[in-house]
Amino acid sequence: MADSELARLQDPMGVSGYIEPCLTDAQLEDAKSKLLTAADKAREFEEKGNTKDAFGWWSLLYDGKFPGYYY
């Protein structure tokens, strides 16, 4: 996601051309910052062996659609 710079998407219905990821440049920069923070935190917890908290950060990054952690 971060590598794609949150690219605009082509409207799947073909009505409006492209859909921008955010309304303003400030919102875009804020969203990218939050994505990078969540990914960094997830990797940091994983490197420390704290898989449960890493899963929590990955879940934030993937809007709650990342698999839950079970031990």
Backbone as CSV, one residue per row, in Angstrom:
resi,resn,N_x,N_y,N_z,CA_x,CA_y,CA_z,C_x,C_y,C_z
1,MET,0.809,-1.185,0.000,0.000,0.000,0.000,0.856,1.255,0.000
2,ALA,1.828,1.268,0.883,2.675,2.458,0.963,3.441,2.663,-0.338
3,ASP,3.875,1.577,-0.963,4.614,1.686,-2.221,3.753,2.242,-3.345
4,SER,2.461,2.010,-3.282,1.577,2.489,-4.344,1.237,3.961,-4.168
5,GLU,1.720,4.565,-3.062,1.424,5.967,-2.770,-0.083,6.204,-2.669
6,LEU,-0.847,5.176,-2.298,-2.300,5.264,-2.219,-2.857,5.804,-3.536
7,ALA,-2.587,5.102,-4.574,-2.955,5.526,-5.921,-4.461,5.679,-6.080
8,ARG,-4.835,6.542,-6.972,-6.253,6.686,-7.286,-6.714,5.434,-8.016
9,LEU,-7.994,5.156,-7.914,-8.562,3.956,-8.524,-9.530,4.331,-9.624
10,GLN,-9.588,3.511,-10.635,-10.562,3.744,-11.684,-11.929,3.321,-11.172
11,ASP,-12.922,4.169,-11.356,-14.283,3.887,-10.913,-14.769,2.612,-11.593
12,PRO,-15.081,1.554,-10.816,-15.500,0.295,-11.431,-16.817,0.407,-12.190
13,MET,-17.629,1.398,-11.851,-18.893,1.608,-12.567,-18.699,2.478,-13.806
14,GLY,-17.537,3.088,-13.923,-17.245,3.917,-15.084,-17.966,5.253,-15.091
15,VAL,-18.487,5.673,-13.954,-19.265,6.903,-13.883,-18.378,8.136,-13.728
16,SER,-17.378,8.047,-12.843,-16.634,9.261,-12.506,-15.158,9.233,-12.898
17,GLY,-14.761,8.309,-13.716,-13.355,8.257,-14.105,-12.506,7.647,-13.009
18,TYR,-11.816,8.492,-12.250,-10.948,8.015,-11.180,-11.456,8.484,-9.820
19,ILE,-11.210,7.659,-8.821,-11.569,7.975,-7.442,-10.270,8.240,-6.691
20,GLU,-10.157,9.431,-6.142,-8.961,9.805,-5.393,-8.995,9.143,-4.015
21,PRO,-7.833,8.787,-3.458,-7.812,8.127,-2.151,-8.202,9.063,-1.004
22,CYS,-7.987,10.360,-1.164,-8.290,11.346,-0.122,-8.739,12.641,-0.794
23,LEU,-9.433,13.459,-0.018,-9.916,14.720,-0.578,-8.831,15.786,-0.690
24,THR,-7.866,15.751,0.226,-6.817,16.780,0.222,-5.439,16.128,0.319
25,ASP,-4.422,16.902,-0.039,-3.046,16.413,0.096,-2.698,16.162,1.561
26,ALA,-3.228,16.997,2.455,-2.956,16.816,3.885,-3.535,15.491,4.374
27,GLN,-4.741,15.154,3.937,-5.348,13.875,4.315,-4.547,12.712,3.753
28,LEU,-4.053,12.857,2.544,-3.256,11.808,1.915,-1.969,11.570,2.703
29,GLU,-1.280,12.638,3.064,-0.045,12.502,3.841,-0.322,11.891,5.214
30,ASP,-1.426,12.268,5.835,-1.802,11.709,7.134,-2.090,10.213,7.011
31,ALA,-2.819,9.829,5.979,-3.143,8.415,5.770,-1.879,7.595,5.527
32,LYS,-0.973,8.105,4.698,0.275,7.383,4.436,1.108,7.251,5.703
33,SER,1.139,8.304,6.502,1.887,8.264,7.755,1.323,7.201,8.694
34,LYS,0.009,7.120,8.787,-0.627,6.130,9.660,-0.376,4.707,9.169
35,LEU,-0.400,4.510,7.862,-0.106,3.186,7.306,1.323,2.763,7.632
36,LEU,2.252,3.669,7.427,3.654,3.349,7.706,3.890,3.093,9.191
37,THR,3.229,3.866,10.048,3.366,3.658,11.490,2.861,2.283,11.887
38,ALA,1.682,1.903,11.398,1.122,0.587,11.738,2.030,-0.535,11.253
39,ALA,2.550,-0.420,10.039,3.444,-1.459,9.510,4.743,-1.517,10.313
40,ASP,5.298,-0.359,10.649,6.529,-0.325,11.449,6.314,-0.943,12.820
41,LYS,5.196,-0.612,13.462,4.896,-1.169,14.787,4.714,-2.678,14.707
42,ALA,4.015,-3.151,13.684,3.805,-4.595,13.533,5.139,-5.318,13.389
43,ARG,6.018,-4.786,12.551,7.340,-5.401,12.375,8.163,-5.328,13.654
44,GLU,8.073,-4.204,14.355,8.820,-4.024,15.600,8.394,-5.066,16.645
45,PHE,7.094,-5.257,16.814,6.618,-6.239,17.785,6.982,-7.658,17.363
46,GLU,6.926,-7.926,16.073,7.284,-9.263,15.590,8.762,-9.545,15.849
47,GLU,9.621,-8.554,15.590,11.058,-8.731,15.827,11.371,-8.979,17.301
48,LYS,10.543,-8.426,18.185,10.725,-8.626,19.626,10.108,-9.939,20.101
49,GLY,9.487,-10.681,19.181,8.860,-11.944,19.544,7.467,-11.790,20.124
50,ASN,6.901,-10.601,20.023,5.568,-10.339,20.545,4.557,-10.444,19.403
51,THR,4.284,-11.670,19.003,3.435,-11.923,17.844,2.009,-11.437,18.063
52,LYS,1.498,-11.577,19.271,0.116,-11.162,19.547,-0.079,-9.675,19.250
53,ASP,0.812,-8.814,19.761,0.688,-7.385,19.495,0.964,-7.065,18.025
54,ALA,1.864,-7.810,17.406,2.118,-7.613,15.972,0.841,-7.860,15.179
55,PHE,0.119,-8.925,15.527,-1.143,-9.215,14.845,-2.136,-8.067,15.028
56,GLY,-2.138,-7.468,16.218,-3.026,-6.333,16.458,-2.731,-5.170,15.531
57,TRP,-1.444,-4.871,15.333,-1.058,-3.785,14.426,-1.359,-4.139,12.976
58,TRP,-1.121,-5.402,12.583,-1.456,-5.809,11.212,-2.960,-5.691,10.990
59,SER,-3.745,-6.021,12.012,-5.193,-5.904,11.900,-5.612,-4.451,11.682
60,LEU,-4.957,-3.520,12.378,-5.241,-2.101,12.144,-4.899,-1.711,10.714
61,LEU,-3.785,-2.201,10.238,-3.334,-1.877,8.887,-4.308,-2.389,7.829
62,TYR,-4.891,-3.560,8.084,-5.803,-4.179,7.118,-7.261,-4.037,7.522
63,ASP,-7.578,-2.974,8.263,-8.954,-2.615,8.605,-9.731,-3.765,9.246
64,GLY,-9.070,-4.471,10.164,-9.730,-5.548,10.893,-9.889,-6.842,10.128
65,LYS,-9.331,-6.911,8.932,-9.489,-8.110,8.102,-8.273,-9.040,8.152
66,PHE,-7.308,-8.718,8.995,-6.152,-9.593,9.185,-6.568,-10.695,10.148
67,PRO,-6.113,-11.912,9.931,-6.521,-13.013,10.824,-6.195,-12.706,12.284
68,GLY,-7.053,-13.174,13.164,-6.821,-12.990,14.593,-5.695,-13.881,15.078
69,TYR,-5.126,-13.505,16.203,-4.032,-14.283,16.787,-4.597,-15.289,17.772
70,TYR,-4.232,-16.544,17.598,-4.634,-17.604,18.518,-3.386,-18.301,19.006
71,TYR,-3.320,-18.606,20.275,-2.164,-19.313,20.827,-2.585,-20.488,21.641
